[in-house]
Amino acid sequence: MDLSRTIHLPELDGNRQQFKVRQLITDIPLDSAQNESITYISTYQANLYIATSLGQILHYHKFEDAPEYFLISKINVGSERRPINKLLVLSYTERILILSGDTVYVYTLPELSTCRIGKIKDVSYILHLTQLKKSIPNPPNDKAIVYTSDKIHLIQFSSDLIKSLKVINYSKARKGISCSSGTSLNYSNLCLVANDKNYDIVDLQQTRKIPLFEYTLDPSEEVEPFIVQFKNSSGNEEFLLTARSDATASISMFINSLGDVTRGTISWINEGYPSNGLVIHWPYVIGIFTLPEGSTQMIFSSLESLDIRHKIGMSDLPTQIMDEQKLNNFKICEVNSEINFNNESLESILKIMTFTEKEISAQTENNSSGKLLIYNNNQIFLFHEEDEVVALFSRAQNLIMEGPYEDLISTIDKMYELKSNAKQTFILQLKMLILIASHKFNEAETLLGQIDLDPRFFLLAFNVKAPENFFSDFATFTGIKTIISLVKDLNITNDSFISLVLQKYYRQPNVPHVTSYLRYLLYTTNIKSNADLITLINDDQGFWESSESNKIEILKYMEEKKFYFALLHILLLQQAHEPNEMNAVKICDLTVKLLKEEISDENFDLVKITFKELKDHFNDSEAYNKYLLEMLKICPNDGVAYLKANKTSKHKQTHNSILKDISRTYQGELDFNSLKIEYLESTIESSDASLESIDELLTELSALINHSHETEEIINFNILKETYKLEHSLADPEWPKISWIDYLSINKNRSECKKFTENYLKVFELLLFRFLRYPRELDHLNEFKEILNKDYLEYLQIFFENENTIENLFNLGDYSSAEIFITYNALPFPSKPIYFNDFQKYYKIRSDHDIKIDLQELFHLYMSIDNEQSKILTTRHFITIDT
């Protein structure tokens, strides 16, 4: 059966304390036919003893880790089955005194075996004789005070003996309590006693009585006096004594053991009398009051302000688990030892869960306890203050979005030292979230230095974007998870604090994908300049010098944000740590780029850095030649000086070649484009040329034919095109007709645009070879399309068109190339290649179906000719085409 159904009472004193009602024992085996009811309840260790009106005691026990109490035995006390009015636990001798009717029986603890040491008759009340703080810690005996009709007996109990120590004459004692203060060696000598109408202080040592006051103005009415002992906020002993004014009003007075008044009175005007019980749970007096009409209510009164703070009718308690017919019969009492229970509310917020709802640990700290019980004839409920952590969590949920926060933070600081490890951890995490929500980042920074959290805690609170599954294995308290979600919705930002978090955790051992992303965030958050990054890189030097592979995203970010000098600093660190040519290439790539774009930093001598890398770390002559030529173009004087200063280096032959070329071409300025093209051409002398080399040379040559020629050359080139169309028109019966490219190759030396034509042929051959050799790398061709966008270069645009290639070739007059394209889906290679001879292997014959479709297209083009003679000649040729 579910024992955890509870009800929250309304907030008290600013929501600082809350109480709950939970069912403690179910299905109590009472004899309803004889109206058997509960008369008294007591506890000892993990045992609960329920006394009944028919002289029966039900012994319940809560086993370790069990969720509820189990009935383990039932005993009948005495033979007359009289109501049991009091159970008094004697913890030192492990005995229990049972007051049944007017007789006291002695049983053993905890099993309730009969103890054959006699019984005491004519008893009205029994109580402990209080042991003083200064007394011996574990006395061999227990002492009790027994009230009879006309005497007060001081009795000593041992394991096998009852001994009367003292007898004092006193009539009609009904109830009493022993004081902690006194003058005897080990035990109190004072007790407060209520007789049939008033309260007295009785000195057990001096055998004298000190009258106090009456507790009822009408002795004929049955009024139960209440004497409740408690410790005030200073730790001093006080006593609450009730008095009834009339049927509708009552008061409480407060004294010490000497009878001196310690504070003012609490008045319950028009509230009745707490006839159903009165207890103290600091700072409240809690009583169940009966009104004249018979209804009952629970009243909470403050011991500090001495006023009523809250009232609740018993009918407002959880009637779904209470007997509605007996709500007015409920009483309240305090047992002598804590009753432990599984607090579902606490468990629900302290359970460790991942953000994918996976439970990490089933061993959740969920134990709570209480000493207050509410019971009626056949039901028992635990009435306990809500766990402080649960109450704090509830308040945080309500206040986290808008505040005020100061009271929450103050409450946390007071609670922290009193809690266990799990609760302390929860409270500190909650405090951090509250500080973030309230923008108290100075205090949050201080707390950050005192606690160790999973850094994902902060990333979630600040709603920082993260890779997929980054938070999937992050585990935290369920309650903290709830508060994080609330804080996340506040969209709080503070780059400085986040940077502190990242700096604390990015190098600590953790899940690899977590620390990797933390480092990425650190390098990409709140970074304003190259100088900021370089400072961070120096602090993280070990990472950049390591072989770890998770650097790519950070480097990519730096490049996108143009933090070039931070990139250069990393490369120089790595080169200093482990010199190699690969790093040297990267350094030179970057320095040359910065020099070209005229980007500088006073802390970096780019020219000096580049020449140092060339001198110290290059073994590959081709790479060395490439960067040296770039430097000669960017800074000729420095470049020439470097060449002359390093004539005897391992690259002596390369230097000599470059110096010779410079000497020949230098006339006030140097033509470095020709030097660069010459170098690039040397890298593609075979069909194994890399795509990178081809594209680099294409870029240079394409730019050259687009920008670097005189208008007269272009005019002569256009004349050459028109001449080609006339000399190889369809009116000429000769076939095969020479291709446009071969025509240029044959006529370039006698044309008026020789240099342009040579470069044009080079571009064509490179484009065609690239198309054949790297058919899957065509996306980047558009880069050349933008360069080769002149009208006089329309033939080269064929490489960038996916459709109408045959029609375009037809319109350009290159009929033979169109026919070859039908067969191979590629233009024919020049008869006299400039760069590549081994190209035949890249031509693949198309399917018959594709060839047929394109032949039909070409035939229709031939048939569209206006000249009938040409049409006839073309038709004759067409039927002889061998595909």
Buried (B, 14 or more C-beta within 10 A) or exposed (E): EEBBEBBBBEBBBEBBBBBBBBBBBEEBEBEEEEEBBBBBBBBBBBBBBBBBBBBBBBBBBBEEEEEBBEBBEEBEBBEEBBBBBBBBBBBBBBBBBBBBBBBBBBBBBBEBEEBEBEBBEEBBBBBBBBBBEEEEEEBEBBBBBBBBEEBBBBBBBBBEEBEEEEBBEBEEBBBBBBBBBBEEEEBBBBBBBBBEBBBBBBBBBEEEBEEBEBBBEEEEEEBBBBBBBBEBEEEEBBBBBBBBBEBBBBBBBBBBBEBEEBBEEBBBEEBBBBBBBBBBBEBBBBBBBBBEEEBBBBBBBBBEEBEBBBBBEBEBBBEEBBEEEBBBBBBBBBBEBEBBBBBBBBBBBBBBBBBEEEEEEEEBBBEBEBBBBBBBBBBBBBBBBBBBBBBBBBBBBEBBEEEEBEBBBEBBEEBEEEBEEBBBBBBBBBBBBBBBBBEBBEBBBEBBEEEEBBBBBBBBBBBBEBEEEBBEBBBBBBBBBBBBEBBBEBEBEBEEBBBBBBBBBBBEEBEEBBBBBBBBBBBBEBBEEBBBBBEBBEEBEEBBBEEEEBBEBBBEBBEEEEBBBBBBBBBBBBBEEEEEBEBBBBBBBBBBEBBEEEEEBEEBEBBEBBBBBBBEBBEEEEBBBBBBBBBBBBBBEBBBEBBEEBEEBEBEEBBEBBBEBBEEEEEEEBEBBEBBBBBBBEBBEEBEBEEEBBBBBBBBBBBBBBEEBEEEBBEBBEEBBEEBEEEBBBEEEEBEBBBBBBBBBEBBEEBEBBBBBBBBBBBBBBBBBBBBBBEEEEEEBEEBBEBBEEEBBBBBBBBBEEEEBBBBBBEBBBBBBBBBBBBBBBBBBBEEBEBBEEBEEBBEEBEEEEBEEBBEBBBEBBEEBEEEEBBEBBEEBBEEBEB
